[in-house]
Amino acid sequence: MLKSILLFVLAAVLEIGGAWLVWQGLREHRGLLWMGAGVVSLGAYGFVAAFQPDPHFGRVLAAYGGVFIAGSLVWGMVADGFRPDRWDVIGALVALAGVAIIMYPPR
């Protein structure tokens, strides 16, 4: 389970970070270097996701959706000064509960 959680965290950093770099390059006019780094990061995310121990693509990506939700809010807090409200926090907790239900029950 620890390996899976670490892979989810790394995948989130790569995907959210990559999207943020593209956003910064395009919307904040930081240039092609930022966008290129974002594209590379987004590509690396796809490889990291493939290392999940569970062999089922649909299950892994469905569960990752919950990690993405929570990770996006955290990224916004750290990188952009975003302050989630209670509904954001509740939604992220529900999404993470979904991750646990999908990925980690006894099968």
C-alpha positions as CSV (number, residue, x, y, z in Angstrom):
1,M,0.0,0.0,0.0
2,L,2.9,2.4,0.8
3,K,4.3,2.0,-2.7
4,S,0.9,2.7,-4.2
5,I,0.4,5.9,-2.1
6,L,3.9,7.2,-3.0
7,L,3.3,6.6,-6.7
8,F,0.0,8.5,-6.4
9,V,1.7,11.4,-4.8
10,L,4.5,11.4,-7.4
11,A,2.0,11.2,-10.2
12,A,0.0,14.1,-8.7
13,V,3.2,16.3,-8.5
14,L,4.1,15.5,-12.1
15,E,0.6,16.0,-13.5
16,I,-0.5,19.0,-11.5
17,G,2.9,20.5,-11.7
18,G,3.0,20.0,-15.4
19,A,-0.4,21.5,-15.9
20,W,0.6,24.5,-13.7
21,L,3.8,25.0,-15.8
22,V,1.8,25.1,-19.0
23,W,-0.6,27.5,-17.4
24,Q,2.2,29.7,-16.2
25,G,3.8,29.7,-19.6
26,L,0.7,30.5,-21.5
27,R,-1.5,32.5,-19.2
28,E,1.2,34.3,-17.2
29,H,3.3,34.8,-20.3
30,R,6.4,33.0,-18.9
31,G,7.2,31.5,-22.3
32,L,7.9,28.3,-24.1
33,L,10.5,27.0,-21.7
34,W,7.8,26.8,-19.0
35,M,5.3,25.2,-21.3
36,G,7.9,22.7,-22.6
37,A,8.8,21.7,-19.0
38,G,5.1,21.2,-18.3
39,V,4.7,18.9,-21.3
40,V,7.7,16.8,-20.2
41,S,6.2,16.6,-16.7
42,L,2.8,15.6,-18.0
43,G,4.4,12.9,-20.1
44,A,6.4,11.6,-17.1
45,Y,3.1,11.4,-15.1
46,G,1.8,8.8,-17.6
47,F,4.8,6.6,-16.9
48,V,4.6,6.9,-13.1
49,A,0.9,5.9,-13.2
50,A,1.9,2.8,-15.1
51,F,4.0,1.6,-12.1
52,Q,1.0,1.1,-9.8
53,P,1.0,-2.4,-8.4
54,D,-2.7,-2.9,-9.3
55,P,-2.9,-4.3,-12.8
56,H,-6.3,-2.6,-13.7
57,F,-5.9,0.7,-15.6
58,G,-9.5,1.7,-14.9
59,R,-9.2,1.2,-11.2
60,V,-5.9,3.0,-10.9
61,L,-7.0,6.0,-12.9
62,A,-10.4,6.2,-11.2
63,A,-8.7,6.2,-7.8
64,Y,-6.1,8.7,-9.0
65,G,-8.9,11.1,-9.8
66,G,-9.4,11.5,-6.0
67,V,-5.7,12.1,-5.4
68,F,-5.8,14.7,-8.2
69,I,-8.7,16.5,-6.6
70,A,-7.0,16.8,-3.2
71,G,-3.5,17.4,-4.7
72,S,-4.8,20.3,-6.9
73,L,-6.2,22.1,-3.9
74,V,-2.9,21.6,-2.0
75,W,-0.9,22.8,-5.1
76,G,-3.1,25.9,-5.3
77,M,-2.5,26.7,-1.7
78,V,1.3,26.3,-1.9
79,A,1.9,27.7,-5.4
80,D,-0.8,30.4,-5.8
81,G,-1.9,31.3,-2.3
82,F,-5.4,29.7,-2.8
83,R,-7.4,29.2,0.4
84,P,-9.9,26.4,0.1
85,D,-13.2,26.8,1.9
86,R,-14.9,24.2,3.9
87,W,-16.7,22.7,0.9
88,D,-13.4,22.3,-0.9
89,V,-11.9,20.5,2.1
90,I,-15.0,18.3,2.5
91,G,-15.0,17.4,-1.2
92,A,-11.3,16.5,-1.1
93,L,-11.8,14.3,1.9
94,V,-14.7,12.5,0.2
95,A,-12.5,12.1,-2.9
96,L,-9.7,10.6,-0.8
97,A,-12.2,8.3,0.9
98,G,-13.1,7.1,-2.6
99,V,-9.4,6.4,-3.3
100,A,-9.2,4.2,-0.2
101,I,-12.5,2.4,-1.1
102,I,-11.4,1.8,-4.7
103,M,-7.7,0.8,-4.1
104,Y,-7.3,-0.7,-0.7
105,P,-10.1,-3.0,0.4
106,P,-9.3,-6.6,1.0
107,R,-9.9,-8.4,-2.3
